[in-house]
Amino acid sequence: MEFKDIIQKRRSVRVFTAEPVSDEKLRRVLEAARLAPSTKNCQAWKFVVVKDSNKRKALTQAANNQVFIDQAPIIIVAVALMPDTIMPCGVPSYAVDLAIA
């Protein structure tokens, strides 16, 4: 597949099935995030996998009741470990780094 095709077909999913995510698929997603570039290659992040229904409900409430969060079978929470690091343009580096990851 050409890169242009990948870009044109990307989407932001907000509707999920109850189908469980296999451990292998989850591992591959987390590995891709781990290998993502970051500011000065510091990779100042952690990823927390949330499968528990009650914890997903709590995350839904914490995210201004965005109900699609609770509908996903797994939530991966990206946590910035150095939230005060600012890029020369004035943007917090974690915002860019975690978006890339």
Secondary structure, DSSP 8 states (H G I E B T S, - for coil): --HHHHHHH--------S----HHHHHHHHHHHHTS--GGG---EEEEEE--HHHHHHHHHHTTT-THHHHSS-EEEEEES-TT-B-TTS-BHHHHHHHH-
